[in-house]
Amino acid sequence: MHRTHTCGELTIANLGTQVVLSGWVQKSRDLGGMTFIDVRDRYGITQLVFNADDNAEMRAKARELGREFVIKVSGTVIERTNKNPKIATGDIEIKVSELEILNAAKLPPFMIEDETDGGDELRMKYRYLDLRRNPVRNNLVLRHKMAQEIRRYLDAQNFLEVETPVLIKSTPEGARDFVVPSRMNPGEFYALPQSPQTFKQLLMVSGFDRYFQIVKCFRDEDLRADRQPEFTQIDCEMAFIEQEDILNLFEGLVRHMFKNVKNLDIQDFPRMSYDDAMRLYGSDKPDTRFGMQFVEATDFVKGKSFPVFDNAGLVVGINAKGCASYTRKQIDELTDFVKRPQIGATGLIYMRHNEDGTLKSSVDKFFNEEELKKWAAAFATEPGDLVLILAGENPDKVRKQLNELRLEMGNRLGLRDKNKFAPLWVLDFPLLEWDEETERYHAMHHPFTSPKPDDISKLDTDPAAVRANAYDLVINGTEIGGGSIRIHDRALQSLMFKHLGFSSEEAQKQFGFLMEAFEYGAPPHGGIAFGFDRLVSIFAGLDTIRDVIAFPKNNSGRDVMIDSPSTIDDKQKVELHIKTTV
């Protein structure tokens, strides 16, 4: 028997019990007459004690133990004289009678502690060691609990968990596919799914009216902190429903998760149109934990001989409450921030509403105090406030730039509290978006999203004005989930493909199987997919999804632990009908 108990469960109630523990050496302390060893497993830490009157050979072996040695000990539970209230086993220790080294260990390349000295790349290279640290392990325990609660809630709502294929057909819409050559079909390729979209729609046609799957998806796209080439979705679809049914049911899922995992009651799920989100926040995933909504100033600042405003397509700003005392150095830091290439603003204009009630701006040469009072009224300033303004020719770009500044101010003012949660539904997205590079419209979500019935007639006359039956769930400025009511008849789906630039032949080749299925009685249906990794990272209070994934890739899409992707030998290439260079 390797253990009778774990290293996290023994308490004062176990005094006098003979036990066997196994685990890893966390640290050792040799005090001459006594040697103390902390042994660790997934469940906690227990202190072992070796006395001077113990077997000399066993004590010598104890003194040789290094960090991360795997050991097995037998002994008696005794009361600690110097108790440790920070750990569950802090009232007891084990007086060891037998010690066995199960496996020696090299000195780890970084400290296996909550606060480690290992950098990101080093920890990724030795991820199996990083997973021994409490914070990373706790994140995966949280992930497990959340997956169980998701299944429990959806099962209670009559959803069936159905697995869909991983080797599928490549499609041209969306991100780039990862493709897999077929050995048995020379010159042909599978693709790894970006989502199970068409399969879950086919399940609705099949009569499985409530489907879900916690599923791996794959996208060959540039990476960020919240993206990985392979990621996990909570993928759901329902038949015989409308948008309101989906919003209500999945609000219930999120409430269930917060209550049963974090013991928090989340009440409000406000709703906002895409147009309002862009107008007030410059983002389709606004962080509503704090205010600082945009105020458009274009109408009342033009015509004062200030070229930056007079030549602008949009002048817009925010009121940073209580920031009028910012120094010139702090203002310069904000100016440098918005001028970074990633943001691209040309400069920053500001106005202070001083504590004495006076108004002072960075453009006083062009605007007198009477005119600045119009600014103060529009931005609803009070003494002590600071107005920050951006301007530019392209309104969409200016709004995105101001969104970045707003988030930066939220960070600086401590308004983005990770223990506060602000969910928001964003609705009525555009169905299509224009791509300058390809000079055609693309589906903002995917080509199976249904347009609003009232807007279908605009597809021929004003495609950009067509709204989608689509919705995103945002929490704390992060898109957690998105979905739509789907097209369920062949005629409308064919019309959609036409406006996306597909010829009849291309549409038939790519999606003929789905359009044919619609001719056999497809019910009205819709769904949603949550980014499971993102959801777990929100619950864990993390800015990156990597630490909620057991074996993540780095920012270059590489697994530095197993050195993947890697080359394959020429024999494999021949079998896969891939030409080799001579």
C-alpha positions as CSV (number, residue, x, y, z in Angstrom):
1,M,0.0,0.0,0.0
2,H,1.5,3.3,-1.1
3,R,-0.8,5.5,1.1
4,T,-3.6,5.2,3.6
5,H,-4.3,9.0,3.6
6,T,-3.5,11.9,1.4
7,C,-1.1,14.7,2.5
8,G,-4.0,17.1,3.0
9,E,-6.5,15.3,5.2
10,L,-4.9,14.4,8.6
11,T,-6.1,16.5,11.6
12,I,-5.9,16.4,15.3
13,A,-8.7,13.8,15.2
14,N,-6.2,11.4,13.8
15,L,-3.7,11.5,16.7
16,G,-2.1,8.1,17.4
17,T,-3.1,6.7,14.0
18,Q,-0.6,4.6,12.1
19,V,-0.5,6.0,8.5
20,V,1.3,5.6,5.2
21,L,1.8,8.7,3.1
22,S,3.4,9.2,-0.4
23,G,4.3,12.4,-2.2
24,W,6.9,14.8,-3.3
25,V,9.4,16.5,-1.0
26,Q,8.5,20.2,-0.8
27,K,11.3,21.3,1.5
28,S,13.5,19.9,4.3
29,R,15.0,21.5,7.4
30,D,17.8,19.8,9.3
31,L,18.1,21.2,12.9
32,G,20.8,18.9,14.1
33,G,18.8,16.8,16.6
34,M,15.7,16.8,14.5
35,T,15.0,16.7,10.7
36,F,11.7,18.1,9.3
37,I,10.4,17.2,5.8
38,D,7.3,18.7,4.2
39,V,5.7,16.1,1.9
40,R,3.3,17.3,-0.7
41,D,0.6,15.7,-3.0
42,R,-2.3,17.1,-4.9
43,Y,-4.3,17.5,-1.7
44,G,-1.9,19.4,0.6
45,I,1.2,19.3,2.7
46,T,2.1,17.2,5.8
47,Q,5.1,17.7,8.0
48,L,7.3,14.7,8.8
49,V,9.7,14.6,11.8
50,F,12.8,12.5,12.2
51,N,14.3,12.5,15.8
52,A,17.9,11.9,16.9
53,D,16.9,8.6,18.5
54,D,15.5,7.3,15.2
55,N,17.2,4.6,13.2
56,A,20.5,6.1,12.1
57,E,20.2,4.8,8.5
58,M,16.7,6.2,8.1
59,R,17.8,9.6,9.4
60,A,20.8,9.7,7.1
61,K,18.5,8.9,4.2
62,A,16.1,11.7,5.3
63,R,19.0,14.2,5.3
64,E,19.8,13.2,1.6
65,L,16.3,14.0,0.4
66,G,16.2,16.8,-2.2
67,R,13.3,18.9,-3.5
68,E,10.8,16.9,-5.5
69,F,12.1,13.4,-4.5
70,V,9.2,11.0,-4.5
71,I,8.9,9.3,-1.1
72,K,6.8,6.9,0.9
73,V,6.7,7.1,4.7
74,S,5.0,5.1,7.5
75,G,4.6,6.6,10.9
76,T,2.3,7.8,13.7
77,V,0.2,11.0,13.8
78,I,1.4,13.2,16.7
79,E,0.5,16.8,17.7
80,R,2.8,19.6,16.5
81,T,4.3,21.9,19.0
82,N,4.7,24.8,16.6
83,K,1.3,24.7,14.8
84,N,0.8,26.2,11.3
85,P,-2.7,27.7,10.9
86,K,-2.1,28.4,7.2
87,I,-2.4,24.7,6.2
88,A,-5.2,22.2,6.9
89,T,-2.7,19.7,8.5
90,G,-1.0,22.4,10.6
91,D,-2.0,20.9,13.9
92,I,-0.2,17.6,13.4
93,E,2.9,15.9,12.0
94,I,4.1,12.4,11.3
95,K,6.7,10.7,13.5
96,V,8.3,8.6,10.8
97,S,9.1,4.9,11.4
98,E,9.9,3.9,7.8
99,L,11.1,5.9,4.8
100,E,11.4,4.7,1.2
101,I,12.7,6.7,-1.7
102,L,10.4,5.8,-4.6
103,N,12.3,8.1,-7.0
104,A,15.1,10.6,-6.8
105,A,14.7,13.9,-8.6
106,K,17.0,16.4,-10.3
107,L,16.9,19.9,-8.9
108,P,14.0,21.6,-10.6
109,P,14.8,24.5,-13.0
110,F,12.5,26.8,-11.0
111,M,10.9,26.9,-7.5
112,I,7.8,24.7,-7.2
113,E,6.2,27.4,-5.0
114,D,3.0,29.6,-5.3
115,E,5.3,32.5,-6.2
116,T,7.9,31.0,-8.5
117,D,11.1,32.3,-10.0
118,G,10.4,30.7,-13.4
119,G,9.5,32.8,-16.5
120,D,6.6,31.9,-18.8
121,E,8.8,30.1,-21.4
122,L,10.7,28.1,-18.8
123,R,7.4,27.1,-17.1
124,M,5.9,26.1,-20.4
125,K,9.0,23.9,-21.2
126,Y,8.6,22.1,-17.9
127,R,4.9,22.3,-17.7
128,Y,4.6,19.0,-15.9
129,L,6.6,20.7,-13.1
130,D,4.5,23.9,-13.3
131,L,1.4,21.9,-12.8
132,R,2.7,20.9,-9.4
133,R,2.3,24.4,-8.2
134,N,-0.9,25.2,-6.2
135,P,-2.1,28.2,-8.4
136,V,-1.9,26.2,-11.6
137,R,-3.3,23.1,-10.1
138,N,-6.2,25.0,-8.5
139,N,-7.1,26.5,-11.9
140,L,-7.5,23.0,-13.3
141,V,-9.5,22.0,-10.3
142,L,-11.7,25.0,-11.0
143,R,-12.0,24.0,-14.6
144,H,-13.1,20.5,-13.7
145,K,-15.8,21.8,-11.3
146,M,-17.1,24.2,-13.9
147,A,-17.3,21.5,-16.5
148,Q,-19.3,19.3,-14.0
149,E,-21.7,22.2,-13.2
150,I,-22.2,22.9,-16.9
151,R,-23.1,19.3,-17.6
152,R,-25.4,19.2,-14.5
153,Y,-27.3,22.3,-15.6
154,L,-27.7,21.4,-19.2
155,D,-28.7,17.8,-18.4
156,A,-31.5,19.2,-16.2
157,Q,-32.6,21.3,-19.1
158,N,-32.9,18.1,-21.3
159,F,-29.8,18.7,-23.4
160,L,-28.0,15.7,-24.9
161,E,-24.3,15.6,-25.1
162,V,-23.4,14.4,-28.6
163,E,-19.9,14.1,-30.0
164,T,-19.3,15.4,-33.5
165,P,-16.4,14.6,-35.9
166,V,-12.9,16.0,-35.6
167,L,-11.9,15.2,-39.2
168,I,-14.2,17.4,-41.3
169,K,-14.4,19.4,-44.6
170,S,-12.4,22.6,-45.0
171,T,-14.6,25.7,-45.5
172,P,-13.5,29.1,-46.8
173,E,-15.3,31.3,-44.3
174,G,-13.9,32.3,-40.9
175,A,-10.3,31.8,-39.7
176,R,-7.8,29.6,-41.4
177,D,-8.3,25.9,-41.1
178,F,-5.7,23.4,-39.8
179,V,-5.7,20.8,-42.6
180,V,-4.8,17.1,-42.4
181,P,-3.7,15.2,-45.5
182,S,-5.5,11.9,-46.2
183,R,-3.3,8.9,-46.9
184,M,-6.1,6.9,-48.4
185,N,-7.4,9.7,-50.6
186,P,-4.4,11.1,-52.4
187,G,-4.4,14.9,-52.8
188,E,-7.4,15.4,-50.5
189,F,-7.4,16.9,-47.0
190,Y,-9.5,16.9,-43.9
191,A,-9.8,20.0,-41.8
192,L,-9.9,20.2,-38.0
193,P,-13.2,21.9,-36.9
194,Q,-13.2,25.6,-36.1
195,S,-16.5,24.7,-34.5
196,P,-19.1,21.9,-34.8
197,Q,-21.5,24.5,-36.5
198,T,-22.9,22.5,-39.4
199,F,-23.1,19.2,-37.4
200,K,-25.1,20.7,-34.6
201,Q,-27.5,22.2,-37.2
202,L,-27.8,18.8,-38.7
203,L,-28.6,17.4,-35.3
204,M,-31.5,19.8,-35.1
205,V,-32.7,18.6,-38.5
206,S,-32.4,15.1,-37.0
207,G,-34.8,15.9,-34.2
208,F,-32.3,16.2,-31.4
209,D,-33.8,19.4,-30.2
210,R,-31.3,20.2,-27.4
211,Y,-27.7,19.4,-28.0
212,F,-24.5,20.4,-26.2
213,Q,-20.8,19.4,-26.3
214,I,-17.7,20.5,-24.4
215,V,-15.6,20.3,-27.5
216,K,-12.1,21.0,-28.8
217,C,-11.9,23.5,-31.7
218,F,-9.0,24.6,-33.9
219,R,-8.2,27.9,-35.6
220,D,-5.0,28.7,-37.4
221,E,-4.9,32.4,-36.5
222,D,-2.5,34.9,-34.8
223,L,-2.4,34.4,-31.1
224,R,-3.0,36.7,-28.1
225,A,-3.4,36.2,-24.4
226,D,-7.0,35.0,-24.8
227,R,-6.4,32.8,-27.9
228,Q,-4.8,29.4,-28.5
229,P,-4.7,27.4,-31.8
230,E,-6.8,24.7,-30.0
231,F,-9.4,25.8,-27.5
232,T,-12.5,24.5,-25.8
233,Q,-16.1,25.5,-26.5
234,I,-19.3,24.9,-24.6
235,D,-21.3,24.3,-27.8
236,C,-25.1,24.4,-27.7
237,E,-28.0,24.3,-30.1
238,M,-31.8,24.3,-29.6
239,A,-34.7,23.8,-32.0
240,F,-38.2,25.4,-31.9
241,I,-36.9,28.5,-30.1
242,E,-36.5,32.2,-30.6
243,Q,-33.8,34.5,-29.5
244,E,-35.5,35.3,-26.2
245,D,-35.5,31.6,-25.2
246,I,-31.8,31.3,-25.7
247,L,-30.9,34.4,-23.8
248,N,-33.1,33.4,-20.8
249,L,-31.8,29.8,-20.7
250,F,-28.1,30.7,-20.9
251,E,-28.5,33.5,-18.4
252,G,-29.6,30.7,-16.2
253,L,-26.5,28.7,-17.0
254,V,-24.2,31.6,-16.1
255,R,-26.2,32.3,-12.9
256,H,-25.9,28.6,-12.0
257,M,-22.1,28.7,-12.5
258,F,-21.5,31.8,-10.4
259,K,-23.8,30.4,-7.6
260,N,-22.5,26.9,-7.5
261,V,-18.8,27.6,-8.2
262,K,-18.2,31.0,-6.6
263,N,-21.2,31.3,-4.4
264,L,-22.2,34.6,-6.0
265,D,-25.7,35.7,-7.0
266,I,-25.6,37.5,-10.3
267,Q,-28.9,39.2,-10.9
268,D,-28.7,41.7,-13.8
269,F,-28.0,40.8,-17.4
270,P,-28.5,44.1,-19.2
271,R,-28.9,44.2,-22.9
272,M,-27.4,46.7,-25.4
273,S,-27.5,47.0,-29.2
274,Y,-24.3,46.7,-31.1
275,D,-24.8,50.3,-32.4
276,D,-25.1,51.6,-28.8
277,A,-22.1,49.6,-27.7
278,M,-19.9,51.1,-30.4
279,R,-21.3,54.6,-29.9
280,L,-20.9,54.6,-26.1
281,Y,-17.8,52.4,-25.6
282,G,-16.1,52.0,-29.0
283,S,-16.3,48.2,-28.6
284,D,-18.7,45.4,-29.2
285,K,-17.5,43.9,-25.9
286,P,-17.6,46.8,-23.4
287,D,-16.4,46.5,-19.9
288,T,-19.4,47.8,-17.9
289,R,-17.8,47.5,-14.4
290,F,-17.3,51.2,-14.7
291,G,-18.8,54.2,-16.5
292,M,-16.8,56.7,-18.6
293,Q,-19.2,56.4,-21.5
294,F,-18.2,58.3,-24.7
295,V,-19.5,61.8,-25.3
296,E,-19.4,63.0,-28.9
297,A,-18.2,66.6,-29.2
298,T,-18.0,67.0,-32.9
299,D,-21.0,69.4,-33.2
300,F,-19.9,72.0,-30.6
301,V,-16.1,72.0,-31.1
302,K,-15.9,72.7,-34.8
303,G,-15.5,76.1,-36.4
304,K,-13.0,77.5,-33.9
305,S,-10.0,77.5,-36.3
306,F,-8.5,74.4,-34.6
307,P,-7.5,72.2,-37.5
308,V,-7.4,68.9,-35.5
309,F,-11.2,69.3,-34.7
310,D,-12.2,71.1,-37.9
311,N,-10.8,68.4,-40.2
312,A,-12.1,65.5,-38.0
313,G,-14.8,63.0,-38.9
314,L,-15.4,62.5,-35.2
315,V,-14.4,64.3,-32.0
316,V,-15.2,62.2,-28.9
317,G,-14.1,62.0,-25.3
318,I,-14.5,60.6,-21.8
319,N,-14.8,62.2,-18.3
320,A,-12.2,60.7,-16.0
321,K,-13.8,61.5,-12.6
322,G,-11.4,62.9,-10.0
323,C,-8.4,63.1,-12.3
324,A,-8.0,66.9,-12.7
325,S,-5.0,66.7,-10.4
326,Y,-3.1,64.6,-12.9
327,T,0.4,66.0,-13.4
328,R,1.8,67.0,-16.8
329,K,3.9,63.9,-16.6
330,Q,0.8,61.7,-16.2
331,I,-0.9,63.5,-19.1
332,D,2.2,62.9,-21.3
333,E,2.1,59.2,-20.3
334,L,-1.5,59.0,-21.6
335,T,-0.6,60.8,-24.7
336,D,2.3,58.4,-25.4
337,F,-0.1,55.5,-24.7
338,V,-2.6,56.6,-27.4
339,K,0.2,57.3,-29.9
340,R,1.6,53.8,-29.6
341,P,1.5,52.0,-33.1
342,Q,-1.0,49.5,-31.7
343,I,-3.5,52.3,-31.0
344,G,-2.5,54.9,-33.6
345,A,-4.0,58.2,-32.3
346,T,-2.1,61.3,-33.4
347,G,-2.5,63.0,-30.0
348,L,-4.6,63.7,-27.0
349,I,-6.6,66.9,-26.0
350,Y,-7.6,67.4,-22.4
351,M,-9.6,69.8,-20.2
352,R,-9.3,70.1,-16.4
353,H,-12.3,71.1,-14.3
354,N,-10.3,72.5,-11.4
355,E,-11.3,72.2,-7.8
356,D,-11.9,76.0,-7.7
357,G,-14.4,75.6,-10.6
358,T,-12.1,77.1,-13.3
359,L,-11.7,75.3,-16.6
360,K,-8.3,74.8,-18.3
361,S,-7.6,73.0,-21.5
362,S,-4.6,72.0,-23.7
363,V,-6.2,74.1,-26.5
364,D,-7.0,77.4,-24.7
365,K,-5.5,79.2,-27.6
366,F,-8.6,78.3,-29.6
367,F,-11.3,77.9,-26.9
368,N,-12.2,80.5,-24.3
369,E,-13.8,79.7,-20.9
370,E,-17.3,80.3,-22.2
371,E,-16.7,77.7,-24.9
372,L,-15.1,75.3,-22.4
373,K,-18.3,75.6,-20.3
374,K,-20.1,73.9,-23.2
375,W,-17.5,71.1,-22.9
376,A,-18.1,70.8,-19.2
377,A,-21.9,70.7,-19.7
378,A,-21.7,68.0,-22.4
379,F,-19.3,65.8,-20.3
380,A,-21.2,66.5,-17.1
381,T,-18.0,67.4,-15.3
382,E,-17.7,68.4,-11.7
383,P,-14.7,70.1,-9.9
384,G,-11.8,67.6,-9.9
385,D,-12.7,65.9,-13.2
386,L,-10.5,65.5,-16.3
387,V,-11.9,65.4,-19.9
388,L,-9.8,63.4,-22.4
389,I,-10.6,63.8,-26.1
390,L,-9.5,62.1,-29.3
391,A,-10.2,63.2,-32.9
392,G,-9.6,61.8,-36.3
393,E,-10.9,61.4,-39.9
394,N,-12.2,57.8,-39.5
395,P,-14.9,57.6,-36.8
396,D,-14.6,53.8,-36.3
397,K,-10.9,54.1,-35.7
398,V,-11.3,57.0,-33.3
399,R,-13.8,55.1,-31.2
400,K,-11.5,52.0,-31.0
401,Q,-8.7,54.3,-29.9
402,L,-10.8,55.9,-27.2
403,N,-11.9,52.4,-26.1
404,E,-8.2,51.6,-25.4
405,L,-7.8,54.8,-23.5
406,R,-10.9,54.2,-21.5
407,L,-9.7,50.7,-20.5
408,E,-6.3,52.1,-19.6
409,M,-7.9,54.7,-17.3
410,G,-10.1,52.0,-15.8
411,N,-6.9,50.1,-14.9
412,R,-5.1,53.2,-13.6
413,L,-8.1,54.1,-11.4
414,G,-8.6,50.5,-10.1
415,L,-12.0,50.3,-11.6
416,R,-11.5,46.9,-13.2
417,D,-11.9,44.8,-10.1
418,K,-11.4,41.1,-10.9
419,N,-13.8,40.2,-8.0
420,K,-16.7,42.2,-9.6
421,F,-18.6,40.7,-12.5
422,A,-20.7,42.7,-15.0
423,P,-22.4,40.5,-17.6
424,L,-23.9,42.1,-20.7
425,W,-25.8,40.9,-23.8
426,V,-24.9,42.7,-27.0
427,L,-27.6,42.3,-29.6
428,D,-28.4,43.2,-33.2
429,F,-25.0,42.9,-34.8
430,P,-24.6,43.7,-38.5
431,L,-25.1,40.6,-40.6
432,L,-22.3,41.5,-43.0
433,E,-19.1,43.5,-42.8
434,W,-17.1,44.9,-45.7
435,D,-13.6,43.6,-46.3
436,E,-11.4,46.2,-48.1
437,E,-8.8,43.6,-49.0
438,T,-11.1,41.2,-50.8
439,E,-13.6,43.9,-51.8
440,R,-16.6,41.9,-50.8
441,Y,-18.9,41.3,-47.8
442,H,-18.1,38.7,-45.2
443,A,-20.4,37.2,-42.6
444,M,-19.7,39.0,-39.3
445,H,-20.5,35.7,-37.4
446,H,-20.8,32.9,-40.0
447,P,-22.8,32.3,-43.1
448,F,-25.6,30.4,-41.3
449,T,-26.7,33.4,-39.2
450,S,-30.3,34.5,-39.9
451,P,-31.0,38.1,-40.8
452,K,-33.7,40.0,-38.9
453,P,-36.9,39.3,-40.9
454,D,-37.6,43.0,-41.3
455,D,-34.2,43.5,-42.9
456,I,-34.1,40.7,-45.5
457,S,-35.3,43.1,-48.2
458,K,-32.2,45.3,-47.6
459,L,-29.8,42.5,-48.7
460,D,-30.1,43.7,-52.3
461,T,-30.2,47.5,-51.7
462,D,-28.2,48.2,-48.5
463,P,-26.3,45.0,-47.3
464,A,-24.4,47.0,-44.6
465,A,-27.7,47.9,-42.9
466,V,-29.0,44.4,-42.4
467,R,-29.1,43.3,-38.8
468,A,-28.4,39.7,-37.7
469,N,-30.4,37.6,-35.3
470,A,-27.1,37.4,-33.3
471,Y,-26.1,37.9,-29.7
472,D,-22.9,37.9,-27.7
473,L,-22.5,37.5,-23.9
474,V,-19.8,39.8,-22.5
475,I,-18.4,39.6,-19.0
476,N,-16.0,42.3,-17.8
477,G,-15.1,43.4,-21.3
478,T,-14.4,39.8,-22.5
479,E,-16.6,38.1,-25.1
480,I,-17.6,34.9,-23.3
481,G,-20.1,33.5,-25.7
482,G,-21.8,34.2,-29.0
483,G,-24.5,32.8,-31.1
484,S,-27.4,33.4,-33.4
485,I,-30.7,32.2,-34.7
486,R,-29.8,30.1,-37.8
487,I,-31.2,30.1,-41.3
488,H,-33.3,26.9,-41.7
489,D,-34.6,27.0,-45.2
490,R,-32.7,26.4,-48.5
491,A,-33.9,29.6,-50.3
492,L,-32.7,32.0,-47.7
493,Q,-29.5,30.1,-47.2
494,S,-28.8,30.3,-50.9
495,L,-29.5,34.0,-50.9
496,M,-27.1,34.4,-48.1
497,F,-24.3,32.6,-50.0
498,K,-25.0,34.7,-53.0
499,H,-24.4,37.9,-51.0
500,L,-21.2,36.5,-49.6
501,G,-19.9,36.1,-53.1
502,F,-20.4,32.3,-53.5
503,S,-21.3,31.0,-56.9
504,S,-24.1,28.4,-57.0
505,E,-21.4,25.8,-57.8
506,E,-19.2,26.9,-54.9
507,A,-22.1,26.9,-52.4
508,Q,-23.1,23.4,-53.6
509,K,-19.6,22.1,-53.2
510,Q,-19.0,23.5,-49.8
511,F,-22.4,23.3,-48.2
512,G,-24.7,21.3,-50.5
513,F,-25.1,18.6,-47.7
514,L,-26.6,21.2,-45.4
515,M,-28.9,22.8,-47.9
516,E,-30.2,19.4,-49.0
517,A,-30.9,18.6,-45.3
518,F,-33.0,21.7,-45.1
519,E,-35.3,20.2,-47.7
520,Y,-36.2,17.3,-45.4
521,G,-37.9,19.4,-42.8
522,A,-35.5,21.6,-40.8
523,P,-37.0,23.2,-37.7
524,P,-36.4,26.8,-36.6
525,H,-33.2,26.6,-34.5
526,G,-30.4,28.6,-32.9
527,G,-27.6,28.3,-30.5
528,I,-24.6,29.7,-28.7
529,A,-21.0,28.7,-28.0
530,F,-19.1,29.8,-24.9
531,G,-15.4,30.0,-24.8
532,F,-14.8,27.6,-21.9
533,D,-11.1,28.6,-21.5
534,R,-12.1,32.3,-21.3
535,L,-14.9,31.6,-18.9
536,V,-12.6,29.7,-16.5
537,S,-10.0,32.5,-16.7
538,I,-12.7,35.0,-15.7
539,F,-13.7,32.9,-12.7
540,A,-10.0,32.5,-11.8
541,G,-9.3,36.2,-12.1
542,L,-6.6,35.7,-14.8
543,D,-5.7,37.8,-17.8
544,T,-4.5,34.9,-19.9
545,I,-6.2,31.6,-20.7
546,R,-2.9,29.7,-20.7
547,D,-2.9,29.0,-17.0
548,V,-6.4,27.3,-17.2
549,I,-5.2,24.9,-19.9
550,A,-3.2,21.9,-18.8
551,F,-0.7,21.9,-21.7
552,P,-1.0,25.2,-23.6
553,K,0.9,26.5,-26.6
554,N,3.0,29.7,-26.4
555,N,2.4,32.9,-28.3
556,S,4.0,31.4,-31.5
557,G,1.6,28.4,-31.4
558,R,4.4,26.1,-30.2
559,D,4.3,23.5,-27.5
560,V,7.9,24.0,-26.2
561,M,7.6,21.0,-23.9
562,I,7.2,18.4,-26.6
563,D,8.7,20.6,-29.4
564,S,5.7,20.7,-31.6
565,P,5.0,21.4,-34.5
566,S,7.9,19.5,-35.9
567,T,9.1,18.0,-39.2
568,I,8.1,14.6,-40.4
569,D,10.4,12.2,-42.2
570,D,10.3,11.6,-46.0
571,K,8.7,8.2,-45.7
572,Q,5.7,9.7,-43.9
573,K,5.5,12.4,-46.6
574,V,5.5,9.8,-49.4
575,E,2.7,7.9,-47.6
576,L,0.7,11.1,-47.4
577,H,1.4,12.0,-51.0
578,I,3.3,15.1,-50.1
579,K,6.0,16.0,-52.5
580,T,9.5,16.2,-51.0
581,T,12.2,18.5,-52.1
582,V,15.4,17.0,-53.5
